[in-house]
């Protein structure tokens, strides 16, 4: 049962709450309901799909509920949403509200370095700054800002563990189709894999963000891989977890990243993860212990890692077990205590 004291605290959560409109769920979609389950009262902004209306709704929500709220949570990303976060932080400062930026995105260190004045106006006046990985914490601390590490979380009981040992060359990729996440690399890996494993398959799950899906389909066709690859589009969490039961390996091809929930979820399911060694990934995946790491854009390196696991069932089994153990560190049961300490430290 949620603690009674939590029921007295009210939170405004500022983020892109767009899952209901068919977009990929973000942190506000996952964390908000979990905080509500602990007894906190939440006001959200925003679910409006138009960018300008969404910003207006965020500022309006802060103005309307600010004096009632104990804290304002603000998701911070490195893209244009960074400016939304800056405006919301300034609104909080004008109203003398305690606000807590939650930093996401593997490219935020570059943004902080490139926008020092705006960064100081966001992170220098906050109650504290939440980072979801050791990678981001190292960079924001270096920039001179206080921070508390609270990782992304999952509800571990939703992810049935399946130990992988003897495996087949069936790959799973789960991410939004965007150039930052380099989805074409997955197809090039598959093209090499089918030369030695003619039954190899790749399933790519996720919505299109910038036209990358069509580019991937065109590439697959040009390489003669139509019979080896499936594009599912966006799936619900339940559906892609069900789909994963028939897949052996999870590949992550991104060029920038922080602490992707999809990788934590794959590890919880017992899928050995083969990922590019970028951003916050080395803080999550330990090479040859609970996953495999290769350099960014290293198609041949990823192919070799896949073949290594296909040919060594004992190593695959040990990585599968270690991956689940690592994922359990992100269980909501453990993570929620960190949030409770933060919120109640201000009272």
N, C-alpha and C positions, 0 to 999 in steps of 0.2 A: 504494500500500500504506500502511496506517496506520503512523504512527511507533511504534517499539517502546516509547518512553518513555510513550506514552499507555496502553499495556497494563498499566502499573503503577498507574494511577490508578482509583479506584473512586468512583462517584457515586451518591447517592440522589436520585431525582427524585420530588418530591411534586407531584401534579397530578390533575386529573380525567381519568383514562385510561379513557374510557367508549366509545370508538369501536366496540369489539367488541360492545357492548350496543345498538348502533343509534343512538347519539348522534353529534352532529357532532364530528369529530376536533378536538382542541385541541392546544396547543403541545407537550404531553408526548408525544402520538402522533406528531408530526412530528419534533421535535428529538431525542428519545431515541434512536430507531433510527439517526439520522445520527451521533450521538456514538458509538454502539456501532460503527458502521462505521469510525470513526477509531481504534478500539482501546480505548476506555474501557469499563470494566465498570459496568453500571448495575443498580440495584435500584429498582423502581417501586412507588409507592402513590398512588392506588389505583384499581382497576377495579371496586370494589363499587358497585352502583347505589343501595343504601340510604345516605342521607346520614350517618347516625350510625355505621353500620358502616364507611363509607369513612373518616371521621375517625379512628375507632379503628384502622383498618388503617394509616393514615398515621403515627400516633403509635407504633404497634407496630413499624413498619418502621424508624423512626428509632432506637427503642430497641434493636432487634435488630442493625442493621447500622451504627449510628452510629460505633462505635469502629473499624470497618474502613474507613469512607468518608473520602475526602479532602475532599469537599464535599457539601453538601446543597443541591440546587436546589429552590426553592419557587415555584410559579406563584402570582401574587397578582392577584386581581380585586377589583372594587369592591363586589360584591354580598355575599351571606352567606359566600361562599368567602373573603372577607377575614378573617373570624374563624378559619377553618381555618388560614390562613396565619399568623395571629398565634399560635395555639396551637402550631403546628409550630415556629415561630421560637423560642418560649419553651422548648420541649423541647430544641432545639439549644443554646440558651444554658445550660440546666441541665447539659447533657452536654459543654459546652465544644467544640462542633462548629462548624466554619466553614460558614456557610450563605450562600446567595446568592439573594435574592428576584428573581424575574423579573416585572416589572410589565406587566400587560395591561389593556386596557379604557379607553375614552375618558372614563369617569366617575371614574377614580381620583383626579384632582386634587381633586374635590369630597370624596371619601372621606378623603383625607389631611388636608384642611382641617377636615373635620368630626370627625375622630377623631385629634386630635394626639397624645394619650398612647399609644394603641395603635400609631400610625404610628411614633412614636419607638422603641417597643419592638421593632418589626420592622426598620425601616430604619436606625436609629441604631447598631445593634450588629452588623450584617451584615459579612461580608468585603468585599463591595461590593454595589451594587444594579444590576441590569441593566434598562435601559429599551429598548423596541423602536422608539421613535420620538423625533424631536427635540421633539415636542410634550410627551411625558411627561418627557423630560429637563429641559426648561425649568421644568416645575412642581416636580419633585422637587428640583432644584438650588435653586430659590427657597425651598423649605421647609427647606433647610440640609443635605440628605443627599448623599453622594457617589453618583456613578452612572457607568456605562459604557454607551454606546450600542451595542447589538448587535441589528440589525434581524431581523425575521422572515425566513425564508429559503425558497427553493424550489430544486428541482433543475431547472434551466432546460431541460435536454434532454427533460424530460417534456412540455413545452409547445410543440407545433408552431406556429410563427409563420405566420399568414395575414394578409397585408396587406389592409386594408380601404381601398377608395377609393370606387367607385360602390357604394352600399349600398341595402338595402331596409329598410323600417320594422319590423324584427324585433328585439325587445328581449329581453334576458336579465337576470334578477335571481337572484342566488345568495346566500342567507343563511338563517339560522334565522328562522322566523316568530315574532317577538317584538315587542311594542309599541315597544321601544327602537329597533328598526330600521325602524319606520314602513312596513310593507309595503303598507298601503292607499294610500299616496302613489303607488306604482307603478301601481296600478289606475286611479287618478284621472288620471294622466298619459296612460295608454292611452286612457281614455274621450275625452279631448280630441284625441288623435292620430288616432283612427279617423274623426273628423269630416272631416279633410282627407286622410287616407290610409286608405281603407276596408279595405285588406288588411293593416293593421298587426296585429302579434301580440306577445304577451308570454308568456314562459315563466318560471315562478317555481320555483326549485329550492331545497329545504331542508326540514328537519323542523319540525314544530310544537312550540313551546316553551310557549305560554301561551294557546292558543285562538285566536291571531291568524289561523291558516290558515282556519278556518271563517268568521271575520269577513270575510276577504278573498273567500272564495267567495260569501258572501252579498252582498257589495258588488258583485262582478262580475255576479251574477245580476240584482241590482236595476238595474244600468246596462246590461243587455242585452249583456254582453261574453262570454257563455259560449263563443261560437265563435271568440273572439280570444285566449283565454288558456288556458294549460295549467299545472296544478299537478302537478309530478312527484313531490313528496315528496323524501326524501333520496336522493341518488345518490352512487355512488362517485366518486372523483376522475376515474377513467378514463372513466366514463360521461358525466359532465357536460362534460369536455373534448371528448369526441367530439360531444356535443350542440352545443357552442359553435360548431363549424365552420359550422353553418347559421344562425347568428345574427350580426347586424351590430353592435349596440351593447349595452354593459353599463351598467345603471343601478343606482345605489346611493342609497337614500332615507333612510338612517339619521339619527336625531337625536343620537346619541352614538356616537363611534367613536375608535379609536386608529390602528392600522395593519393593517387587515384583509387577511389572506392572499388572500382571494377576489379582491380588487381587483388585487393584485400578479399573481395568476395570469391574470386577464383581460387585463392589460397585456402579459404575456408572450405571450399568444395573439394579440396584435395587435388586440384589441377596444378601440375608443375608449370610455373610461369617462366617464360623466356622473354626478357625485356631488354630494351636499350638502356644503357647505363647513363641516364641523364637526370638532371635535377635532383628530386628527392628520392628517386628509385633506389639508390644504394643504401638509403636509410631504412628501406623496407625489405628489399630482396638482398640476401647475402649469397653471393655467387657460389654455386655448387653445394650450398647448404639447404636453403629453402626455395631455391629457384636458380635461374641461370641469367647472367648478364653479358651483353655484347655491346660493342660501340654503336653509337648512332649511325644509321645508314649502312651498317655492316651486314649486308645481306648474306654473304658467305659465312660470317661468324654465327648468325642466327641459324643458318642451315646446319652448320656443324654441331651446334648445341642440340638441335632437334634430333639429329642422327645419333648423337651420344646417348640421349635418353631412350631412343628407340632400341638401341643395341645393348643397353645396360639396365636390365629390369630392377636390379637391386638398388642402384643409384636412384632410379626413378621412384621406387617405393619409399626410400628414405627421404627424398625431397618432398614427396607428397605428404608424408606424415609431418615433417618439419614445417611445411607450409601451413597446415591446419593449426599447429601449435602457435605459430606466429600470428595467425589471424585471430586467435582467441584473445590476444592482448588488446584487440580493438572492440571487444564485446561491450555493449552498452552498459552492462552491469558494472564494469570497471570505469568506463569513461564518465558516466554520470556523476560520480563522486567528485571528479575534478570540477565539473560545472557547479555543483552544489557549493563547493568551497569558495569558488570565485564570487558567486552571487551573495553568499552570506558573509563574506569578508567585508562587504561594503555596508553592512548594517550594524 
